[in-house]
Every structure is written in C-alpha cells, then in structure tokens.
Amino acid sequence: MNKRRNIALITFAEMLALALWFSSTAAGPGMLAEAPGRGEGFQALLTSAVQAGFVIGTLLSAALALPDRTDPRRVFAASALLGAAANALILVLPPGSEAVIAARFATGMALAGVYPVGMKLAAGWADRGDMGLVVGLLVGGLTLGSAAPHLLSALGGAAWRPVLAAASLSAVAGAALMAWVRLGPRHAPAPPFRPAAALALFRNRGTRLATLGYLGHMWELYAMWAWIGLYFAASFAAWRGDAPRPAEAALATFAVIAAGALGSVAAGLAADRVGRVRVTVTAMAISGACCLLAGPLFGLHPALVILLGLVWGVAVVADSAQFSASVAELAEPGLTGTMLTVQTSLGFALTLVTIHLMPPMVAALGWGAAFAVLAAGPVLGCVAMLRLGRSAEAARLAGGRG
C-alpha cells in the first residue's frame, strides 16, 4: 500500500508540475492577438524554447549529478517552483517580446529537474516485473499535465493570462506534494554521467536500435502536440465555412492529448507482459497511419476529425516510456545514467526541428502533407525496433523478443 501511495503522489505531482510545459502553447493564440506583429513562428518558439531549455537543463543536471548529491525530492520541489516563477514572469512581460521566449527557455531548464527526477523517484518503487507500468504511469501524468492548459484555454476563451497563472499555481502544488513522498527501497544514486562514454549508446547495438526507435517517436510526438490545436481550428472552420473558433479547438486538443494518458498506462501494462518491441511497433504503426490520414480527413465532419485525433493521441505517446525502459535494460553496467541522458537529450533536441518545420510546411503544402512528413519518424522507428526484436539483445528486454 505504501508503494501505491508513493507512486500515486509522484505521478500526481508530475502531472501538476508539467502543466508548465504547454501553458504558453495553449495561451499562444491569445498572446498573438495582443502582439499582431508576430506570427506562427513566434508560436513555435513558445514551445521550442521549452524543449531547448529542457535539453540544456538535463545535460547540466546530469553533469552535476544534482539528483544524487541532493535529495531528489528537494530537487523536484525546487525545480517546480523555479519553473512556476519563470512561467509567471510572462504575465508582466509584453506578450510578443523576446523576454517571453527567454522565460520559456528558463521554464524548460527548470523542468529538467522535474520530469527525469520524477522518473528516478518512481523507479525507486518499481520492480523489474512492473517497470514498464510505473514509467508508463509517470508518462501518463506528464501527458495529463501537458493537456491541462488546453482545457483552461477552452474554458477561458481568448484570456491567456489565467492559463499561465493556473499553470504556475499547479506547479507550486506539485512541489508541495513532495513533502509527503518517501524514497523507495530501490532508490540508489544513478550511475555517474560520463560524457566521454556517450558514444557507447551507439556502439552497443541494442541501445543504438532502441534510441533510433525513440528518435523516430520524438520526430512526431511534440510536433503533433504543438500543432494539433491549429489543425483542429482550421479543419472545423473549413467544415463550417467560417472563421476558426479557438475555444472549441482547445477543448478538442485537451481531449486528444489527455487520451494519451490511457495509452501510456495500457502500454506499460502490456510491455511488461508481451514485450517492449511489440508495444512500441504497434503504437508507432498506428500513430504513423494517423499522420497519413490527417490530410484526407481535413475539413470533414468534426466528429470524424476528433475521432482520428483521439486514436492518434492514445498511440502517439503510448510507446514513450518503453524506449527509456529498453535502454535501461540493455545498457552496459555503469553506463545507464549516461545512455539515458544522451537518449533524452537527443530526442528533445530533434523536436526543435519538427516543431519549427510545421508552419512553413503547412503554408507551402497544406496540413495533410505537413503531417505526412511526420510519419517518417514512426516508419523509421518501427524498422529499428523490429530489428531489435530479431536480435540477440532482445532476450534481455522485459517480455523477451516480443
């Protein structure tokens, strides 16, 4: 019971703190209305600045071994509070200023002490037989937290300041929950980050293939999350023949991203039983198909478009936790920390490319072709994971060659 209680507290704290991640993405349309000189490039920066800050913050945290030198609960709480402060700072800044982007970068750096540290805390309570489920629960918390600002945006209409304020208050509440979290019986210092050994991630065939699968997954995930709301707004408007309605698009976006929490938990349960390869390949095949269907369904009845989005939302994040679990199981002793850090940093750095590619692709080719480009990630990811499943290294994964 103590295990369930602590995992629940960590997951809930993660969900509350991760409301910071997409708070400005949800608030973006309202901010742009007050900064007419800015366009969709600014909207992309609101999201990509967080990604860039997260990459830098993750590398710094790993190099300094902060979660090992300090109680990880304190690192989590302090990072959530710093992120809340950086996010709240935007409330007093000119909506279209460069200072807003800097504040989002600082928010991303702070989140590097929340998401990975939350994973570390949860792993202290996990057994080998339920590692996939535990990590899946944490990703589910991240997913719900990422979706929450879109719900607030839908309820508040064009008012963007309440969205940012609520996200910061949510992160403060997440920090406060750390007072009740206890360290698990398997809590231990992570292996030290060894920059010189980072290439071992690609020398080891198993971790190389798992990382290539992860990169294929990340090519699609955050670009889909960042732009699905504008896709909904444009599609619904095309169906009706009138102007976009941000509130209804925000509500649909919340439902789609939040649905991913179900996919994360279900995939975690399945991966510990039938295998990480089967789960990741199935999820990527479904999400890749959704990328290709986004074009043909654009402008059709909103019910069909939302149904596509819900399936996509479940599949696009379902496999996320299993790539990290795979690398942890396949890594050489003493290199787990370095390999996970490099894998995460590469994945989030890649999201900067696709987040910024989407606006010019949509302008030049339309939504269907732009989302079809994202399908390349899942296709390559499936190839990598299928090769992993046929290799000798697959026997070391939970569920074996499945």
Secondary structure by P-SEA (a helix, b strand, c coil): caaaaaaaaaaaaaaaaaccccccccaaaaaaaacccccaaaaaaaaaaaaaaaaaaaaaaaaacccccccaaaaaaaaaaaaaaaaacccccccccaaaaaaaaaaaaaacccaaaaaaaaaaacccccaaaaaaaaaaaaaaaaaaaaaaaaaaccccaaaaaaaaaaaaaaaaacccccccccccccccccccccccccccaaaaaaaaaaaaaaacaaaaaacaaaaaaaaaaaaacccccaaaaaaaaaaaaaaaaaaaaaaaaaaacccaaaaaaaaaaaaaaaaaaccccccccaaaaaaaaaaaaaccccaaaaaaaaaaaaccccaaaaaaaaaaaaaaaaaaaaaaacaaaaacccaaaaaaaaaaaaaaaaaaaaaaaacccccccccccc
